[in-house]
Amino acid sequence: MSSAQLKSLAAYSACDVSDVLLKLNVPGAGFLADITPIPTSTAIIKTIAKASTFLFVPKSSGSFTQPPSATPLQDLPEPNIKPGTPYADLATADTVVVLSQPAGQKCAVMGGIMAVRMKKLGVKGVVVDGRVRDLGTCGEVGIPVWSKATSTIGAGAESKPWARDVPVVVGGVRVEAGDIIMIDPAENGVVSIPQSKLEEVLELLPKLVAADENVIVDVENGGTVADAFKEHRSNL
């Protein structure tokens, strides 16, 4: 993604992007469902960057002898993280890190130490399809941290990092390393743009947004939504 593309994309909202992805028949319209910001006293800004990914798998412990897993190990990609390696040490600068945790687990896959390390390495934001803890530290680290849920339990209780920069699925949406993540606090939402669709998205965005602005004008002037859609949206 070039700086010009980034500047163009930043002018639009996550809702605008999802509308375009819907037009382009992208599965799930790019919306990463149920991902929301953790509490923070610092300003949450719109963040747009390429994705990097980490996939977690279950592990057992004395407290969690049978951690849940939806995917058999034989169906997972080949591991590329050495056992015992803190995943945050492998984080890629200038990306939004997407962490994918097995569904149903009670532990967090990110806490304050990992957040501080990723910030130090130049990560732009973190999206956790799972749980986070140490909300005070994570909320003050200076990058947006969005998650599905929270926990008081450390990651080692029932999960471990398995692979980095492999495809992950968040709320039915496939996210690959290099896809474009938009964290949009104004819309309280996160969207993922497939890298292969970026040029099409940027081409269609101004047309669709302009059409919607014309629809609003017509409706404010007493027209029907049906007629306004027919007039301004039917050719898109």
N, C-alpha and C positions, 0 to 999 in steps of 0.2 A: 504494500500500500504506500503510495507516494504521499508527500506532504500536501500536494494539491488535492488528492483524493480524500485525505483526512480532513482537510479544511472544508471541502464540499459536504462530506458526510456529517460533520459536526453541526451544520446548519439545520439539521432535521432531527426529529424526535424518534424515540424507539417505536412509537405508534406508526409514524410515517414509514419507517423501515419495515415493520411487520405487514403493513398494507401492501407494500411493494412486493415483499417475499410471497405474500398470498397470491398476488397477481402472477408471480413467476412459478407458482405451484411448488414452492420449497416446503418440504414436510414440516408441519408445525409452525409455519410462517416465522421460523427463527426464534420464537419466544421460549425462553428458559423459565418454565413455569415454577411458581412458588419460591423463587429466589428473591429475598428481600434484604435490605441493609441492616447490619447490626447497629445497635445504638452508638452514637458518637457525638461528641460536643464540637467537632470540627465540621467545617462546611463540606458537604458532599457534592462533588462536581461531576459533570458528565465526563466519562472516560471512554475513549475509543482506542483500541490497540489490537494487535494480532493475538490470537490465543496460543498459549502453551498448555499442555494437559498432563495430569498425573492420575493414573488409575490405581485405586486401592483394592485389595482383596482381603478376605477374612483371615484371621489368625485366632487361635484359642489362647486362653489364659485361665488362671485359677478361678477368676470371677466370671468368665465367659467361656464355658467349655465347648459350646456349639454355636459360634456366632453365625448369624444368617448370611446366606449368599444366594443370589438369584442366578448366578452364572457358574457352571462347573469349570474347574480350572482348565480342563482340556479344551474348552471353548474360548479361552482368553488368549490375547496376543502373547508372544514370547516375552518373558520378563527381561527388562534392560536396566533395572536398578539393583545394585548389589545388596544382598541382605545386610541390614544394619546401617545402611546409608541414610542419613536424614535427607528427605526429599527436598527440603528448602535449600540445601547446598547446591542443588542441581537446577534451581530456578533460572529462567532466561530473562535477561533485562529487556525492558520496553515491551513486555507482554502482559496480558491479563491471564493469570494462572487459573485454570479450571481444574478443580479437584473433584473426582468422581468416587464416591463412597458407596459400598454395597447398601442397598435399601434395608431398612429395618434395624440397623445397628444403633446402639445407644451411645457409643463413644464419639468424641470429636476427632476429626482428622486434621484440624488446625488449631493451634493455640498461640499464645503471645510470642513465644520464642521463635516459632516458624514465621510468624508475621513480621517480626523485627528483622530476621535474616533475609526474607524476600524483599522487604523494603530496601535493605542495605544493598542488595544486588541489583536494584533498579526496576523491580516489578512495578507495574502501573496499577494493578488492582488484583483482587482475588475473588473468584466465584466458587462457592463450595456447594456442590450437590450432595449435601449431607450436613454434618454438625460442626460447629466451632465452639471453643471455650475461651476463657481468659478475655472476656469481652472488654474489660477496661483497657488492657494493653492493645488488643486488636483495634479497638475504636479510636485509640490515640496515635496509632503508628504512622498515620499520614497518607495512607492509600485506602481507597474504598474496599471494604470487605463485606461481601454479600453472601448469604447462606440460606439453606432451607430450614435449619433448626439449630439449636444450641445444646450444650451438654456440660457436665462438670467432670467428665471422665476423659482421660488421656487416650490418644490414638492406639497406644500399644495394647490396650485392653482387648481389642478384638479386630484390629485392622492393621495392614502394613502396605507401604507403597510397593507396587508391582512393576509398573512401566510408565515411562514418560513419553510425551509427544506421540501417543497412540490415539485412535478415535475413541471418544467416550460418548455416552448418550445421556442427555439431561432432559428429563421430562418428555422423552420421546424424540428429542431433537439431537441429531448427530453433530458433534463438534470435533473438528480436526485441528491439529496444530496448523497455524497459519490462517484459519478462518478469522473473521473480524468480529470482535466482541464490542458491543456498545452497552455501557452501564449508564442508565438514564434516571437520575433521581427525580426529575420533574414528573416522569411517568411511573416511577416506582417499579421499573422493569428492566430486564436485561434481554438483549436479542443477540443472536449469532448470525452473521452473514457468511455463507459459504464463499471461500476465496474465489471460486470459479464464477460466482454470480455478482461480484462486486461491480464490475463495469456496467452490467445490466441494471443493477440497483441504482447506481448513480445517474444513469440515463433516464430512468423512469421516475425517480423521486420528484424532480421539479414539476414534471407534467401532472403527476397524481396530486401533489400538494396544491398546485394551481387550480386544478379541477375542483378540489374540495373547497378551496376558498371561494370559487365562483358559486358552488352549491350553497354555501352559507349565505352569500349575498342574496341569492334568489329566494331562499327560505325566509330570510329576514324581511324581504320585501313582500312576503305573503304567498309565495309559491309553495307548491307541494314538494316533498322530498323526492317523490317518484318522478315528477317532471324535471326537477333539477338534476337528478342522477342521469336521466335519459339525455338531457341536453349536454351535460359536461363530462360524464363518466363513460358513456356508452362506447366511445371510440378508443378507450384505453385498454 
